[in-house]
Amino acid sequence: MPTKLSTTIKQITTAVSNPVNSAFINDFYQYMKANGASERHQNNNLKAIIALAKFIGPDITFYDLKRREDIITFLNTKMKNQEQDPDKKWITTWNHYLVHIKHFFRWLYNYKSLEEIGVGESNDDQPVLSSDWETP
């Protein structure tokens, strides 16, 4: 049975033990809501990011993830061997997580980091379009 968006939102504070990461995830959720993302899209993004936050633990923030290998280590936990998944359906799951994590980190890089270092500012009246983002 699929998880409802309201249940996923509650997990932001209960399942994510790092308060900085929890705040980032909540801000990302607010950003998606402001941009009119569907509930399904919001839910899928949040579930993937919460899973990553739980994986990295309470001592590492999303800003600390600088290397590609940091993310790939998490993604590789979704892999299954030939006996568990002879049709290799795990590849779809791996790619699903990758797409949502990339979206989050593009938002973090383009939207959140500029605001926090004082170069840019948050403008809730005019959401930043993801087509205008740079890929880090």
NORHU-V275732 format. One record per helix or strand of 2 or more residues. SS is the DSSP state (@ for helix, = for strand). FROM is the first residue (numbers start at 0). TO is the last residue. Records with the same first field share a line. If there is no record, write none. Layout:
BEGIN
SS = FROM-TO + FROM-TO
END
This chain:
BEGIN
@ = 4-13 + 18-33 + 38-55 + 61-63 + 67-77 + 89-115 + 129-131
END
